Amino acid sequence: MGNYMKIQNLLYYTLIIFLSGCTQYHQAESISDRLPLIYPDYTDVTFPINIAPPNFRIQEEGEAFQTELGCGEENYDILIQDDEPIVRIPESEWKVLLEKAAGKKIYVRITIKQHGKWVRYSDIQDSISVHAIDPFLAYRLLYPGYELWNEMGIYQRDLTTYEQTPIAENRNFGKQCINCHTFNRNSPDTMMVHVRGKQGGTLISLNGEMEKVDPKPEEYRHGATYPAWHPSGRYIAFSANEIQQFFHSSGQKPIEVSDLAADLMIYDVQTHETFTDSLVYGEQYMETFPTWSPDGKQIYFCRAEGYRQGMSLDSIRYDLYRIHFDAEHSKLHTLECVYKASALRKTVSFPRISPDGRFLLFTQSDYGNFSIWHPESDLYLLNLATGNIRNIAEINSDNVDSFHTWSSTGRWLVFSSKRLDGLWARPFFAHFDPETGHFSKPFLLPQKEPDFYDTFTYTYNLPELIKAPVKTGKKLLETIEEPIHLSLIHISEPTRPISIS
């Protein structure tokens, strides 16, 4: 028995020594005056207080790696040691650190064993905002070239964790196209999405009810395409587009997507009427990408000269317009040009207004309106009170920066960017200060595995921030199977005239 106890005690103390050795803090033997390289680049960014851990890879050579995360001058809050340069931050410890550091800065201190000696690099400094981000992100995943469009889906990601769940995958309904999901004021309870194909239609989810409609009356030339919810939830403004894809054999823009025709129309989800006005309907101009002002009294949109046979695609340029909306009489009136980008030989797309109504964000590129294929596409900010427009240099890159949406508070922005490799669009986030009108350095959507984006071959399409998860995915799939409600759609009264050239 005595020998047994001795062996047991020996094993116990051996285990203690082993465990202590695993967590032994390594003091730096020399100091480097430069920042360590990490991927993704989470250096000098602002994180929301509710974001998942931003795991990363240390891009420095070494035999062993030690990473400390902390707030203030106290001892570290999180210590991570590994023989590999991968830093996976424990979720529970990260959450505690976020709460402690709200409104403050945190440091990421990396010490690397190089040639037998421990070298400490300069601290990475990041800020933790007290403003939470809407906790879910909805997006469509598909291959970037559109030749494999039959494999796609709409998904949602919990930004506080790494969990991704499907809202609808097209493998469950005959691999038909599903696109243009949109929400009213970041709410998952007011949603719509198009399905294109043999079971095609527009699916509208409102107050727990879902229906499949065709908001294209027979008198309209084209079907509903790009949508925007009225803040009241009663109306959806659509552009009705004839879209053509063109394929180039060489160059930076392998695909060009262009309108050949486009008009604006409004669908009333209560009366099932669709109406428009000759101010925004006809062959003389093309109108697209509508968005409502937060008070619902104006629609901002992009407008270009109508397409004519033989017109070169690089001569099509869109200006920013708005038209007023009389909700009491369901009437459009008073058309105004807000920004004439074409005079600068530029074009605008994707206007989006901040929830407080003070700022309008849009993309600007050289021509056309489908900026996702334009490497020169940048984000611009219009101050609606002063009329000042500026290139948002603090978040733009030397590749595509495109589709974007505001958070429900207006404190956060998500946008699509191809800055990583020039091919796949990834979601990036930036904090916004409405007092200064400036954004923080953008950061990439965190993943559990830092190398996730190196092998993930889908593009993130139309990222939308939402305040809660969509729970109607099953009902959405069931509604796709239902017949379309054609009989509910008709042209409004003559007081809202349609002029067809």
N, C-alpha and C positions, 0 to 999 in steps of 0.2 A: 504493500500500500504506500509505503514511504517513497519508493522509487516512482510510483505512478504519480504521486503529488509533485515530486520534483520535475518530472517530465511535463506535467500540466502547467506548472508555474513557469518553466522554461519557455514553453510555447506561448504562454500569455505575454511574457515580457518581450519575447521576440516579435510578437504581433504589435505590441505597443511601439517598439523601436521602429518597426517597418512603417507603421502608420504615421509616426512622428516624422520619419524621413520623407514621406510623401508630401507633407504639408510644411516642410521646413522653409522658412522665409529666406530668400537669397538676397543678401546685401550687395549693392552694386560695388564693383571694384573700379569702375571708371564710368564717366558720364559723357554722353554724346550731346552735342548742342543742336541736333536736328530732330525733327519729328519722325517717328517710324512710319513707313508706308503700310497702309492696311487696305483691304478690299472686302466689301464695299467701302467707299470713302465716307466714314462717319467722323470726320475731323471738322471741328468748328461748326457743328450744326445745332439746330434747336429741335429737341424732341418734345412731343406732347407727353403729358403726365401719365397717359394710359397706353403707351405703345409697347409692343412686344420687344424682348431683348434684341438689340441690333448686333447679332453675332457676326464675326468677321475673321478673315485670315490675315495673319501678320506676313507681310511681303518682305521680310528680311531673313538673311541666312542665319542659322544658329543650330546649336545642339540641343538646347532646351529653352523653354519660354515661360516667363512669369508675367501675369497681367493683374494689375490692381485697379479697382474702380472705387472711387470714393467722393465725398463731398466735404469741402473745407480742408482745414489743416489737421484734422483728426486722422487716426489710423484708417487704413483702407476699410471699406465696407464689404468688398468682394475680392477674393483672392483666387486666381485660376492659374494652375501650373500644369504644364504638359510638355512632352517631348516633341509634339507636333505643333505647327504654328496656327492651329485652329482654336479660336476662342469662342466657346459656347457659354453664354452667361446664364446661370440658373434663374429660372423665371421667378421663383418666389423671392429670391434675394434682390433681383432687379426691381421688382415691384416695391419692396421696402425702400430701396435706394431712391426710386422716383418720388415717393411720398416725402422722403426726407429732404430731397433736393429741389422740390417745387419752387420755382422762381429764382433758382440759384444755378451755379455751374457745377458740373462734375468733372473729375479728371479720369483719364485712362492712362495709367503709367505702365509702360512696357519695358521689361528688363530681359535681355537675351544673353544666353551663354554662348560666347563666340571665341573659338580657339582656347577653350578652357577657362575663360574669365567672363564674369557677369558684367554686361554693359547696359546701363540705363539710358534710355532715350528721353528726349523732352516730352513733357506731358501733353497728351491730346486733351483739349478743353472743349466740352460741349455744354449747352444750356438746356435746362428743363423748364418748359413753359408751364404755367399754372393752368393754361387753357387746354382742356381735353379735346381730342379730335373725335369726330363721329366714329363710333367703334367698328363700323363695317364698311367694306369697300366692295361694290358690285362691278363686274367687268365681264366682257366676252373674251374667251380664249379661242384663238384660231391661228392657223399657219399664216405667215405674213404675206405670202404671194397670191392668195385667193384661189390658186388652182386646186387647193385641198379644202375648199369651203364646206364640203360635205361632212367635215369632222370639226364640230365646234360646240360650244355651250356657253351659257351664262352662269357665272359662279359668284360666290360671295366669300370674302375673307374676313375673319375676325382679326382686327388690327391689334387687339390686346393679347392675342395668342397667335399661333401659326395655322389655326384650323381653317381649311377651305372646304366649302360644301357647295354642291351644285344647286342652282335654282332651276335650270332646265338644260338638258343635254339633247342635242338633235338626234342622237342615236336612238332615242326613245320615241321619236315620231318621224321615222322614215328618212332621216338625214336631210331634212329640209332646212333652209336657211332661217336663222333666228337672229334678229338684230334690232338696233336702235332702242334698247331699254332706256327708260327714263323715269324719274321720280318727281313728285311734287314736294318741294321744300325739304328734300332729303328724307322723306318719309317712305318706309317700305309698304305702307298701307295704301298709297296712291301711286300706282305703277302702270306702265303700259309697255308693250313690246310687239314688234311685227314678226309674223311668220310668213315666209315666202315659199310657195310650192303648192302642191295639190290640196293641202289643208290650210292654205294661206288665209290670213286675216290679221286684224289688229286686236290684240288682247288687252282689255282695259280692266284693271283691278281697282275698285273704289269701295271703301267702307265695308270690306269683307265680301263684296260681291264681285264676280268676274263675268265678263261677256266678250264675245268675239264678234267684231263688227267690221264693216267695210266703209270707211269714211270717204269713199270716192263715189259720188253720184255719177250717173251716166253722162251728165253734161260736162264733167270735168275731164280734162285732157290726160291727166296723169294721177297716179295713186299717191296716197299719203306716204311721206318719207321721213324727214327729220322733224321730231316733235318737241313741244315745250308745253308744260302744264301752266295754266293760269293759277295764280296763288290761291284762288278760291276753290280750286279743284273741279270747277264746273266745265271749263273749256280746255281744249288742247289745240294750240296753234301748230299747223303742219306746213312744211313746204312740200309741194307736189312736184317731183323731179323726174325728168327723163335723163338717166345717167348712163354714160358710156365709158368703158375701160379701153385704154389704148396701151399697147405694149411696145416698148422701145428695144431694139436689138443691142444697144450699148448705152453707156453713160451712167450718171449717178441716179437717174430717175427711171428705173425699169418699167414702172407702171405709171400711167397718167389717168386719173379719174376726173371726168369733166361732165358738167351739165350741158345738155343740148336744149333743155327747156326747164323752167321752174317757176312756180307761182306760190302764193300764200293762200291758205284757207284756214278756217276755224271750225272745229267740231264741238258741238254742245252735247256733253255726255248725258244731260237730263232730258232734252227734247229730241236727241238723236238727229239734229239738223246740222248740216254743213253749209257755211256761208263764206262769202268773200266780198271783195270790192274791186272795181275796175282799176283802182289805184295800185293794186298789187297783183293783178291778174291780166294776162295778155302776152302776146308774143314780142312786144317791144322791149321788155326787160325780163331778166331772170332774178327771182327772189328766193333766198334760201336761208337756212340756219336761224329760225326765229328764236327769240328768247323774250320773256316778259320782264318788265320792271317789277320790283317787289310789291308795288301798290296795285299792279294789274291794269294800269291805265295806258300803258304803251307796250308795243312790240318792237324790239330792236331786231334787225335782220341784215343780211348781206344782199346787195343788189348790183347787177351788171347789165350791160347792153345785151339784148337778146342774141342768141347764136344765129349766124347766117351760114348757109352752105359755103364751104371753102375757107371759112375763118380759121386762122391758125390758133391753136390752143393757147400759145404763150401770149396772145393778145387779149385774152379774157381776164378782166380785172374787176373785183368787187369792191364797192364802197359800203360804208356803214350807214344804214338808214334807220329811221323809226317811224311808226305810224301810231296814231292815238286810237284808243278803243273806248267806246261808250257801252259799258256793260248793261245799262238800263235798257237800251234799245238794240243791243247786239250789233253795233255798227262801227265800222272802221272809218277814220277820217284824218285829215291833216297829215300829209306825208312830208318828212323833213330829212335832209341829208345831214348826218352828224359828223362824218369824217370821209373826205374824198381821197381815199388812198390812191385811186387810179391817177390822180394828178401828179403823184410822186412815182408813177410806174410801179406801184405796189398793189397788193390785194389783201383783203381781210376775210377771216372766217371764224366760226365758233365764238360769237360774242356771248359773254356771261357776266351778269351783274351781281355784285356783292349783296348779301342779304340786307344790308343797311341802305342800299340804293346809292351809295356814294361813288363806287368805282365800277368800271366796266373793263373786263379783261378780254382780249381777243388775240388771235394769231395773225401774223403778217408774213407774207411771202412774196415771191416775184410775180406770180400769176396764178389763175385758177382759184379753186377754193378747197381742194382736198389736200390740206397741207401735210398729211402724214407721209406723203411721198416727196416732200420738198425739203432737202437738207438745210436750206437757208431759212426755214420757217422758225420764227421767234415769237415769244409772248410779249404783248404790249399792254400797258395799263392806261386807261383813260379816266381822268378825274372828271366826273360828270358835273361838278360844281364850277370848276375853273376851265374845263375844256383842254387842259394840258394832257399831252400824250407822250409817253416815254417808253423806250425799249427797256425791258426789265433785265438789265445786264446781270444782276445778281443771281438770276436763276437760269438764264439762257446758256446754251452750249454751242459748239460748232457743228452740231447735227440737228436732226428734227426735234423741235419742242412744239408740241401741238395740243391736242384735245385736253381740256381742263375743266374742273368744277370746284366751286367753293364748298367749304363745310357749312353746316347750318348756322354756326356762329359768325362766319366770315373771317375767322382767325386762322384758318388753314386752307391750303390749296393743294389739290392733287392734279398732276398733269402727266401726259404721255411724252416720253423722250426716248430717242434712239441713240443717246450719247454713249452707251456702253460699247456698241459694235456696229452701229449704222444700219442694222437690219431689223432687230426686234424692238418693239415699243415696250417700255417698262414704266411702271408707275413711280413717280417721285413726289415727295411732299415738301412743302415749305410753309413756315409760319409767316403770318402777315400782321403788320402793325398798322392799323388804320390811321393812327395819328401822324406817322411819318410817310405812309404810303409805300413802304419798302418791305421786302421779303427777306427771310433768312436763307442761308445756303440750303439748297434742296438735298434731301436724303432719299435713298432708294428703299422701297418696301422691304423691311427686314424678313429674312427667311431663317428657318431653323438651321439649315446647312449653308454656310457662307458661300459655297461654290455652286449653289442652286442654279443661278442664271447662266452658268457656263454650259450647262447641258439641257436646259429647258428651252425647247424649240417652238414655243407658242408665243404669240404677241398678245399683250394686254390691250384690249380695245374698249374705248369709252369707259374709263374708270369713273365711277360715281360714288361719292361718300353718302352713306345712309346711317340713320340714327339707331337702327335696330335691324336684326336679320329679317329677310323675306321668308315668311312661313307659308306662302301660298304656292310653292313649287308644284306640289301634287295636283292642286286644283288647276293650275295653269296647264299642266299636261292634259288633264281631263277636258279642259275647255277647247284645246286644240282639236280634239276629236269631234266637237260639236259643229253643226252647220252654221254658216255665217249668217248674220242678221242683216240681210240686204234690205228687207222691207222697212227697216227702221230709219233708213237714211234717205233724205230728200233735200231738195234745194229750198232755201229760205224764201221769205216773201220778197217781192220786187223792190221793197225799200232798201234792200241790200243787193244791188244789182251785180250781175256777172257780165263782164264784157269780153266776148271772145272774138278776136280779130279774124 
